[in-house]
Amino acid sequence: MLIEELEVTAFLARIDIKDEEKDKYLADINAMLAYVEILQEPDVTDLPPTTHVTELRNVWREDIVRPCQKKVVDQMLDMAPAREGTFYKIQKVIETQ
């Protein structure tokens, strides 16, 4: 990367880079780009696509809807600033057309 490219990139990203910092940032970016070039060297044309590094699967429990005791529902609704039936009532946040 050239210093002019760094300046354009910083301008587009709305980042203010001082003149004395430009050489350091340029060296850091060029080191990162060199590393990316190393990663592009191996031939991976015959490798199958990988979606996960491990074969682990989701081991969480099933999401089962269970009824809640009326006493607990009433306690929760009593703390609501406003309610409508058995629901919290909130201000409208999305306008529909």
Backbone as CSV, one residue per row, in Angstrom:
resi,resn,N_x,N_y,N_z,CA_x,CA_y,CA_z,C_x,C_y,C_z
1,MET,0.860,-1.165,0.000,0.000,0.000,0.000,0.907,1.229,0.000
2,LEU,0.498,2.190,-0.736,1.241,3.448,-0.816,0.682,4.457,0.173
3,ILE,1.455,5.460,0.458,1.033,6.500,1.410,-0.214,7.219,0.915
4,GLU,-0.340,7.382,-0.416,-1.525,8.044,-0.969,-2.770,7.190,-0.724
5,GLU,-2.631,5.869,-0.856,-3.767,4.972,-0.600,-4.159,5.016,0.874
6,LEU,-3.163,5.091,1.740,-3.437,5.208,3.169,-4.218,6.483,3.467
7,GLU,-3.811,7.577,2.854,-4.494,8.849,3.084,-5.927,8.815,2.575
8,VAL,-6.146,8.219,1.400,-7.505,8.115,0.852,-8.364,7.228,1.745
9,THR,-7.802,6.094,2.177,-8.537,5.178,3.049,-8.892,5.862,4.365
10,ALA,-7.944,6.583,4.945,-8.209,7.295,6.199,-9.283,8.356,5.994
11,PHE,-9.244,9.048,4.862,-10.261,10.069,4.574,-11.642,9.436,4.458
12,LEU,-11.727,8.314,3.710,-13.027,7.655,3.536,-13.565,7.092,4.845
13,ALA,-12.656,6.653,5.722,-13.072,6.100,7.012,-13.254,7.194,8.067
14,ARG,-13.033,8.436,7.673,-13.151,9.584,8.577,-12.209,9.434,9.778
15,ILE,-10.963,8.988,9.484,-9.947,8.833,10.516,-8.884,9.902,10.289
16,ASP,-8.570,10.629,11.336,-7.542,11.665,11.246,-6.203,11.052,11.648
17,ILE,-5.301,10.912,10.682,-3.975,10.358,10.943,-2.960,11.489,10.831
18,LYS,-2.183,11.650,11.882,-1.151,12.680,11.880,0.004,12.245,10.979
19,ASP,0.737,13.206,10.447,1.838,12.910,9.529,2.870,11.979,10.160
20,GLU,3.149,12.162,11.455,4.157,11.325,12.099,3.672,9.889,12.324
21,GLU,2.356,9.644,12.233,1.797,8.299,12.409,1.699,7.533,11.093
22,LYS,1.743,8.219,9.991,1.498,7.585,8.694,2.485,6.464,8.392
23,ASP,3.774,6.663,8.676,4.757,5.625,8.389,4.499,4.362,9.208
24,LYS,4.124,4.535,10.475,3.839,3.373,11.329,2.614,2.618,10.818
25,TYR,1.547,3.352,10.521,0.340,2.700,10.012,0.599,2.026,8.675
26,LEU,1.367,2.659,7.818,1.680,2.088,6.517,2.460,0.793,6.685
27,ALA,3.418,0.763,7.601,4.186,-0.457,7.856,3.280,-1.559,8.407
28,ASP,2.380,-1.222,9.323,1.456,-2.202,9.900,0.529,-2.780,8.835
29,ILE,-0.022,-1.918,8.005,-0.941,-2.387,6.961,-0.203,-3.255,5.960
30,ASN,0.997,-2.863,5.570,1.760,-3.671,4.623,2.131,-5.022,5.221
31,ALA,2.387,-5.087,6.526,2.663,-6.372,7.180,1.421,-7.263,7.143
32,MET,0.251,-6.678,7.367,-0.996,-7.453,7.303,-1.252,-7.965,5.894
33,LEU,-1.035,-7.105,4.907,-1.248,-7.521,3.517,-0.261,-8.611,3.107
34,ALA,0.971,-8.544,3.600,1.952,-9.595,3.317,1.502,-10.912,3.923
35,TYR,0.913,-10.868,5.108,0.403,-12.080,5.746,-0.750,-12.663,4.942
36,VAL,-1.607,-11.826,4.416,-2.724,-12.304,3.591,-2.186,-12.983,2.332
37,GLU,-1.134,-12.455,1.761,-0.530,-13.090,0.585,-0.007,-14.478,0.928
38,ILE,0.580,-14.645,2.120,1.058,-15.966,2.556,-0.119,-16.930,2.660
39,LEU,-1.248,-16.452,3.171,-2.427,-17.308,3.325,-3.015,-17.724,1.980
40,GLN,-2.743,-16.972,0.929,-3.288,-17.293,-0.387,-2.416,-18.281,-1.157
41,GLU,-1.218,-18.606,-0.657,-0.301,-19.478,-1.369,-0.734,-20.938,-1.449
42,PRO,-1.211,-21.572,-0.374,-1.526,-23.004,-0.459,-2.622,-23.297,-1.475
43,ASP,-2.476,-24.434,-2.149,-3.468,-24.856,-3.135,-4.594,-25.588,-2.406
44,VAL,-5.773,-25.035,-2.430,-6.911,-25.614,-1.717,-8.019,-26.052,-2.669
45,THR,-7.683,-26.235,-3.940,-8.712,-26.555,-4.927,-9.368,-27.913,-4.675
46,ASP,-8.639,-28.895,-4.109,-9.210,-30.231,-3.892,-9.763,-30.436,-2.488
47,LEU,-9.740,-29.411,-1.669,-10.254,-29.539,-0.306,-11.761,-29.308,-0.286
48,PRO,-12.482,-30.116,0.498,-13.927,-29.884,0.602,-14.197,-28.615,1.400
49,PRO,-15.313,-27.950,1.139,-15.654,-26.736,1.899,-15.831,-27.064,3.380
50,THR,-15.422,-26.165,4.219,-15.532,-26.340,5.663,-16.479,-25.280,6.210
51,THR,-17.490,-25.734,6.922,-18.407,-24.783,7.527,-18.115,-24.597,9.003
52,HIS,-17.566,-25.649,9.650,-17.207,-25.576,11.065,-15.868,-26.266,11.257
53,VAL,-15.106,-25.773,12.195,-13.812,-26.375,12.477,-13.992,-27.703,13.196
54,THR,-14.987,-27.801,14.044,-15.241,-29.035,14.779,-16.570,-29.623,14.342
55,GLU,-16.810,-30.826,14.749,-18.076,-31.494,14.426,-19.117,-31.300,15.537
56,LEU,-18.866,-30.382,16.459,-19.807,-30.155,17.551,-21.138,-29.652,17.020
57,ARG,-22.175,-30.060,17.650,-23.517,-29.616,17.279,-24.159,-28.938,18.485
58,ASN,-25.234,-28.247,18.250,-25.964,-27.574,19.309,-26.492,-28.614,20.298
59,VAL,-26.101,-28.465,21.549,-26.539,-29.422,22.563,-27.535,-28.782,23.537
60,TRP,-28.100,-27.676,23.157,-29.063,-27.022,24.014,-30.362,-27.819,24.036
61,ARG,-31.137,-27.554,25.036,-32.415,-28.250,25.177,-33.434,-27.731,24.167
62,GLU,-34.461,-28.474,23.965,-35.562,-28.043,23.107,-36.260,-26.851,23.756
63,ASP,-36.766,-25.951,22.947,-37.500,-24.798,23.455,-38.964,-25.210,23.569
64,ILE,-39.385,-25.509,24.781,-40.734,-26.012,25.017,-41.532,-24.926,25.739
65,VAL,-42.690,-24.587,25.204,-43.563,-23.590,25.820,-44.346,-24.279,26.926
66,ARG,-44.238,-23.708,28.116,-44.952,-24.256,29.260,-45.806,-23.159,29.874
67,PRO,-46.960,-23.482,30.375,-47.799,-22.450,30.996,-47.150,-21.935,32.283
68,CYS,-47.397,-20.671,32.545,-46.868,-20.021,33.737,-47.996,-19.890,34.755
69,GLN,-47.665,-19.986,36.017,-48.684,-19.859,37.056,-49.302,-18.471,37.003
70,LYS,-50.610,-18.402,37.219,-51.321,-17.127,37.164,-50.750,-16.127,38.168
71,LYS,-50.344,-16.596,39.338,-49.776,-15.719,40.358,-48.501,-15.032,39.833
72,VAL,-47.655,-15.780,39.130,-46.405,-15.234,38.598,-46.713,-14.227,37.487
73,VAL,-47.668,-14.559,36.604,-48.057,-13.641,35.527,-48.593,-12.344,36.112
74,ASP,-49.434,-12.445,37.131,-49.991,-11.246,37.758,-48.902,-10.396,38.398
75,GLN,-47.927,-11.018,39.036,-46.821,-10.272,39.646,-46.031,-9.515,38.579
76,MET,-45.763,-10.158,37.460,-45.013,-9.503,36.382,-45.808,-8.342,35.796
77,LEU,-47.096,-8.576,35.555,-47.917,-7.528,34.957,-48.150,-6.374,35.920
78,ASP,-48.165,-6.633,37.227,-48.334,-5.561,38.203,-47.158,-4.594,38.171
79,MET,-45.989,-5.050,37.736,-44.808,-4.188,37.667,-44.743,-3.401,36.354
80,ALA,-45.600,-3.727,35.407,-45.578,-3.040,34.112,-46.137,-1.630,34.254
81,PRO,-45.551,-0.660,33.530,-46.101,0.699,33.589,-47.512,0.775,33.021
82,ALA,-47.817,-0.071,32.037,-49.170,-0.133,31.469,-49.383,-1.555,30.957
83,ARG,-50.633,-1.980,30.959,-50.929,-3.328,30.477,-52.253,-3.347,29.756
84,GLU,-52.388,-4.345,28.924,-53.643,-4.545,28.195,-53.942,-6.031,28.245
85,GLY,-54.886,-6.421,29.081,-55.168,-7.839,29.278,-53.979,-8.492,29.973
86,THR,-53.454,-9.528,29.367,-52.289,-10.211,29.943,-51.001,-9.841,29.217
87,PHE,-50.963,-8.638,28.631,-49.791,-8.194,27.876,-49.290,-6.860,28.425
88,TYR,-47.979,-6.659,28.285,-47.415,-5.337,28.545,-47.873,-4.410,27.434
89,LYS,-48.219,-3.185,27.780,-48.590,-2.213,26.770,-47.462,-1.192,26.683
90,ILE,-46.931,-1.011,25.474,-45.823,-0.078,25.278,-46.196,0.922,24.198
91,GLN,-45.388,1.993,24.114,-45.631,2.977,23.073,-45.296,2.370,21.720
92,LYS,-45.994,2.840,20.712,-45.745,2.383,19.352,-44.344,2.852,18.928
93,VAL,-43.539,1.911,18.410,-42.185,2.272,17.988,-41.993,2.149,16.490
94,ILE,-42.902,1.513,15.801,-42.801,1.346,14.347,-44.046,1.924,13.705
95,GLU,-43.849,2.809,12.765,-44.970,3.390,12.031,-45.299,2.500,10.832
96,THR,-46.562,2.255,10.594,-46.972,1.510,9.403,-47.636,2.450,8.438
97,GLN,-47.519,2.131,7.172,-48.104,2.994,6.145,-49.258,2.306,5.458
